Amino acid sequence: MDESQQFLNPSDEQIKRLLERYTKVAVVGLSPDPNRPSHGVARYLQNRGFKIISVNPNEKKILGQKAYPDLRSIPEKVEIVNIFRKSDHVPPIVDEAIKIDARVIWMQEGVINHPAAVKASQNGIIVVMDRCMLKEFRALCE
């Protein structure tokens, strides 16, 4: 069996529980451009009570909050790492998420990396892959 067959997204009920439980979200690849999907999703979640922590090495501030160059630079506990990067950029982000003891890695729609998902799962991190956090929150929690 190859690694892609070892990964399954959590059930809707499990996703609902994690969205209700974890509220500190580091958004890797958050754009300052309001027309970009990452910005819209982060703003929506911020307006629903999530604490959004921007991770973008090219920015100082996004959505009114300090932006950090990487996950290791964030001075507080991160619960969810929401990834808005190309799929081939995911493995080093997962490695950082493991180091900072994140609880959840959320790869947005179109972001798919089975080996990284398996590695995160094997390190005790819940993984949601190829799903939109905004859409899931709307469908399951509103």
N, C-alpha and C positions, 0 to 999 in steps of 0.2 A: 504494500500500500504506500502511495507517495504522500508527501506532507500535506498536499492540498485536501486530501480526503480525511485528514485528522482534525480539520478545523470546521466547526459549525458555529454560526452566530447564536447568541443566547435567544431564548424564547421571548415573545412579546412581553410576557409577565416579568421575566427577569430584567429586560430592558427598562420596563416601567419602574421597577423597584430601584434600579441603579440611578435612573434619572431623578427619582424622588429623594434618594439618599445622598448622592454626591453632588456638590454644588460649586466646587472650585475647579474651573476648567482652564487649562493652558491650551490656547489655540495656536498650534504651530503652523506658520504660514499665513497668519492673519494679515490681511491687506488693509491699508488705510483708505483705499478707494471704496466708497459706499456702493459702487456698482458691482463689486466683486462678490461672489457667493460667500466667501469666508467672512466678509464684513457683515453681510446681511444676517447670516446665521448667528454670529457672535452678538450682534446688536439685539437680535430677537431674544436670545438666551439671557443676555444681560437685563433686558426689560422684564424677564420672567423670574428674576431673583438670583440667577447664577452669577458668581464672581468670575469675570473673564480676565484672564492673564494673557497678554499678547506676547507671542514669541515670533519676533521678526528682527534679525540682526541689522536691517537697514533703516529701522524706525526708532524714534525716541518715545513716542506716545501714540496710542491708537485707542479709540473709543474712550478718551479721557483718562486712560490708565497708562502707566509706564510700560514700555515694551522692553523685553529682555532678548538678548542675542540667542539664548539656548535654554533648555530646561534646567540645566545645572545652575544657572545664574539666578533662578527664582528663589527668593529668600524665605518662602513659606511653603507649606505642604500643598502639593498638587494632587487632586483626586482623579480627574479625568484629563487625559492628553488627547485633544481633538486634532487630528492631522489633516491639513489642507495642503499637502505636498504631493508631488508625483509618486507613484507607487515604488519606483526604484530608489527614492530617497527615504523610504520608511525604515529600513534596518537600523541606521544609526540613531534614529529618533526612538525606536523601541529600546535600543541599548541604554540610552539616556533615561528613558522612562523606568526601566528596571532599576537603574542606579538611584533614582530619586524616590523609589518605592511608590510609584503611581498605582492606583487601584484599577483604573480602566484605561484602555487605549481604544479610541474611537477613530476609525478610518472613514472619512466621508465618502459619499457616493463616488464611484470611479477609482477610489484608492484601494488597491487590492495587492496584498503581499502575503501569500500563504506561509512561507517560511518564517517571516517576522511575526505573524499572528501565532504560529505554533510556538515559537521561542517565548513570546510574551506569556502565553497560556502556561507553558511549562515553568515559568517563573512566578506563577500565582496571580497574574494580571488578567482581568476579564477583558476580552477583546470583542469589539463590534466592528465589522468590516463591510465596506461598500453600502453603508446606510447613512442617511442624513439625520443629524441630531435634531435639527429643527422639525423635520417631518415626523420623526419618531415621537418627539415631545408633544407635538400637536395631536397626533393620532392616539397616543396612549395616556397623556396626562392632562389634557384640557377638556 
